Amino acid sequence: MNRDDIIRMAQEAGFEQRPVVGWGFEYGRLGQSLERFAALIAAAEREACAELCDSHGDDYLGDLIRARGNS
């Protein structure tokens, strides 16, 4: 995951990049935006770990890691 990925996920979570003050969010939605951002980051990390397992021939472990996102 790189800087561009993190920025994309922050925007997807509801954060906006504002020219003068930096990052902002819609009033009253900080909690929702933070929860969504955390979920996106966790999902990206789970998938990266699962892909690493897959690349080493352990599809079963990769599937178990992916399944954690469904609970």
TADA-V261436 format. One record per helix or strand. SS is the DSSP state (H for helix, E for strand). FROM is the first residue (numbers start at 1). LEN is the number of residues. If there is no record, write none. Layout:
BEGIN
ss->SS from->FROM len->LEN
ss->SS from->FROM len->LEN
END
This chain:
BEGIN
ss->H from->3 len->11
ss->E from->15 len->4
ss->E from->22 len->4
ss->H from->30 len->26
ss->H from->59 len->12
END
